[in-house]
């Protein structure tokens, strides 16, 4: 269907857009290219009483085989990046990897940890993403969102309620449209060396040759999820086409045309096994959504 010259796809599988290459059919899929188009889709969905789901790069999400009823909006075409002195403001759909590279090119440090994270700026703020000693809450000075009542509101850092893989947007239903990062000037070569080192360590330890969502589970207090899974003898354990990585036990990889249901079933199997062996319930970092 066409909405003000914008095409909205109907009965569209999410798998081609997802890092895991899984995901069932959604009723409607919209990919706005401007903030105006985003607002138009939201207005249309509200009038039609459709449930709305907002995603960036679909890099921390498992959508079950039954898909999602309502309207899925992907923000990856909203990707403008602006640099002003020691700050970078990026739209929610911008690749975090690209923002880190832009920071490096301008001699700005603070985003080296994001150099290899295959997610969006909006997702990084929403989940308070982090790696290698860095985290979104260390550098995000503000975030702007469309609120449920349609107003646009900017939240300063202290109002973002950041926690471990948490932010205020998991509670207030705001749709992140941009974020500003407050960084520090540094030698460009030194920044690049740190980024290269992070990426080398990532490539050395993580199964980047298969589709995945990165770390599946949050770090349980006093433990490491990957070690618990490894010590439980679960590496190589498979459900359908999804496998606990033999390279990094904290990852689940799509090795043979796996499905969202395969991911979820393997997650539950790992949780049950680790709890039985060690009395620890692993909490998912990835989100699981949709109908079976």
Secondary structure as GFF3:
##gff-version 3
##sequence-region A 1 292
A	DSSP	beta_strand	2	3	.	.	.	ID=ss1
A	DSSP	beta_strand	6	7	.	.	.	ID=ss2
A	DSSP	beta_strand	9	13	.	.	.	ID=ss3
A	DSSP	three_ten_helix	15	17	.	.	.	ID=ss4
A	DSSP	beta_strand	25	30	.	.	.	ID=ss5
A	DSSP	alpha_helix	35	47	.	.	.	ID=ss6
A	DSSP	beta_strand	52	55	.	.	.	ID=ss7
A	DSSP	beta_strand	61	63	.	.	.	ID=ss8
A	DSSP	beta_strand	68	74	.	.	.	ID=ss9
A	DSSP	beta_strand	81	84	.	.	.	ID=ss10
A	DSSP	beta_strand	87	91	.	.	.	ID=ss11
A	DSSP	alpha_helix	96	105	.	.	.	ID=ss12
A	DSSP	beta_strand	108	109	.	.	.	ID=ss13
A	DSSP	three_ten_helix	112	114	.	.	.	ID=ss14
A	DSSP	alpha_helix	121	127	.	.	.	ID=ss15
A	DSSP	beta_strand	130	131	.	.	.	ID=ss16
A	DSSP	beta_strand	134	135	.	.	.	ID=ss17
A	DSSP	three_ten_helix	136	138	.	.	.	ID=ss18
A	DSSP	beta_strand	140	146	.	.	.	ID=ss19
A	DSSP	beta_strand	152	156	.	.	.	ID=ss20
A	DSSP	three_ten_helix	157	159	.	.	.	ID=ss21
A	DSSP	alpha_helix	169	172	.	.	.	ID=ss22
A	DSSP	beta_strand	175	182	.	.	.	ID=ss23
A	DSSP	beta_strand	184	185	.	.	.	ID=ss24
A	DSSP	alpha_helix	188	205	.	.	.	ID=ss25
A	DSSP	beta_strand	211	215	.	.	.	ID=ss26
A	DSSP	alpha_helix	225	231	.	.	.	ID=ss27
A	DSSP	beta_strand	238	239	.	.	.	ID=ss28
A	DSSP	beta_strand	242	244	.	.	.	ID=ss29
A	DSSP	beta_strand	251	254	.	.	.	ID=ss30
A	DSSP	alpha_helix	260	278	.	.	.	ID=ss31
A	DSSP	beta_strand	287	289	.	.	.	ID=ss32
###
